[in-house]
Amino acid sequence: MIIISRKYFNQKTMKKRKKINKRMTPRETSNVATSTAVQQYETYFFKEIQNRTRDRKVVYIRKEFHERMMRIVRVIGENDYTLFDYLNNVLEHHFDTYQNEITELYRKKNTDIF
């Protein structure tokens, strides 16, 4: 039976981690984080919406935003998604992310009728 002290094991583990970290340049480390962020972005914003035909409203946006979003949808979405899908996902993410802040601001500025 071989007994390895925890201190020895931790030292070995730390040396291995340092070697791994030394192998990766800051750019490579950044690319790993960026790659994850890119995958996360695609997962959040490029998914199809089920109920497209009901309860739609017209909204006017600046021409430059429309053009930019259309390019994003065409290229990243590979023509599999609509502008409606993309905008719906962006707004859904925005509301999910900032729900508490929006609610707090709304309550501060909204006065009761009675």
C-alpha positions as CSV (number, residue, x, y, z in Angstrom):
1,M,0.0,0.0,0.0
2,I,1.3,3.4,-1.0
3,I,0.5,6.4,1.1
4,I,0.9,9.9,-0.5
5,S,0.6,12.8,1.8
6,R,-1.9,15.4,1.0
7,K,0.8,18.1,1.0
8,Y,2.8,16.2,-1.7
9,F,-0.3,15.6,-3.8
10,N,-1.3,19.3,-3.6
11,Q,2.2,20.3,-4.6
12,K,2.1,18.0,-7.6
13,T,-1.3,19.2,-8.7
14,M,-0.2,22.9,-8.4
15,K,2.9,22.2,-10.5
16,K,0.7,20.6,-13.2
17,R,-1.7,23.6,-13.2
18,K,1.2,26.0,-13.5
19,K,2.5,24.1,-16.5
20,I,-0.9,24.1,-18.1
21,N,-1.3,27.8,-17.5
22,K,2.2,28.5,-18.8
23,R,1.4,26.7,-22.0
24,M,-1.6,28.9,-22.7
25,T,-0.8,32.5,-23.8
26,P,-3.1,35.3,-22.6
27,R,-4.6,35.4,-26.0
28,E,-5.4,31.7,-25.9
29,T,-6.9,32.1,-22.5
30,S,-9.0,35.0,-23.7
31,N,-10.1,33.0,-26.8
32,V,-11.4,30.2,-24.5
33,A,-13.5,32.8,-22.6
34,T,-14.5,34.5,-25.8
35,S,-15.5,31.1,-27.4
36,T,-17.7,30.3,-24.4
37,A,-19.3,33.8,-24.6
38,V,-19.9,33.4,-28.4
39,Q,-21.5,30.0,-27.9
40,Q,-23.7,31.4,-25.1
41,Y,-24.7,34.4,-27.3
42,E,-25.7,32.0,-30.1
43,T,-27.7,29.8,-27.7
44,Y,-29.6,32.8,-26.2
45,F,-30.5,34.7,-29.3
46,F,-30.8,32.1,-32.1
47,K,-33.7,29.9,-31.3
48,E,-37.0,29.7,-33.1
49,I,-40.2,31.2,-31.6
50,Q,-43.2,28.9,-31.5
51,N,-46.2,31.3,-31.6
52,R,-45.2,33.7,-34.4
53,T,-48.7,34.6,-35.7
54,R,-50.5,35.7,-32.6
55,D,-50.4,39.0,-30.7
56,R,-47.9,40.8,-32.9
57,K,-47.4,44.6,-32.7
58,V,-45.7,47.0,-35.0
59,V,-42.6,48.8,-33.6
60,Y,-40.5,51.3,-35.4
61,I,-36.7,51.2,-35.1
62,R,-33.9,53.2,-36.6
63,K,-32.9,52.1,-40.1
64,E,-29.3,51.5,-39.1
65,F,-30.4,49.1,-36.3
66,H,-32.7,47.3,-38.7
67,E,-29.9,46.8,-41.2
68,R,-27.5,45.7,-38.6
69,M,-29.9,43.2,-37.1
70,M,-30.8,41.8,-40.5
71,R,-27.1,41.2,-41.3
72,I,-26.7,39.5,-37.9
73,V,-29.7,37.3,-38.5
74,R,-28.7,36.4,-42.1
75,V,-25.1,35.6,-41.3
76,I,-25.0,34.2,-37.8
77,G,-28.5,32.6,-38.1
78,E,-27.6,31.3,-41.5
79,N,-31.0,32.3,-42.8
80,D,-32.7,29.8,-40.4
81,Y,-34.2,32.5,-38.2
82,T,-36.2,35.6,-38.7
83,L,-35.7,39.1,-37.4
84,F,-38.8,38.5,-35.2
85,D,-37.1,35.4,-33.7
86,Y,-33.9,37.4,-33.0
87,L,-35.6,40.5,-31.5
88,N,-38.0,38.4,-29.4
89,N,-35.0,36.5,-27.9
90,V,-33.0,39.7,-27.3
91,L,-36.0,41.3,-25.5
92,E,-36.7,38.2,-23.6
93,H,-33.1,38.0,-22.4
94,H,-33.2,41.7,-21.5
95,F,-36.3,41.4,-19.4
96,D,-35.0,38.2,-17.7
97,T,-31.7,39.9,-16.9
98,Y,-33.1,43.2,-15.7
99,Q,-36.4,42.2,-14.3
100,N,-35.7,43.3,-10.7
101,E,-34.2,46.6,-11.8
102,I,-37.1,47.3,-14.1
103,T,-39.6,46.4,-11.5
104,E,-37.9,48.7,-8.9
105,L,-37.8,51.6,-11.2
106,Y,-41.4,51.1,-12.3
107,R,-42.6,51.0,-8.7
108,K,-40.6,54.2,-7.9
109,K,-42.1,56.1,-10.7
110,N,-45.6,54.7,-10.8
111,T,-48.1,56.4,-8.5
112,D,-51.2,54.6,-7.3
113,I,-54.4,55.9,-8.6
114,F,-56.1,55.8,-5.1
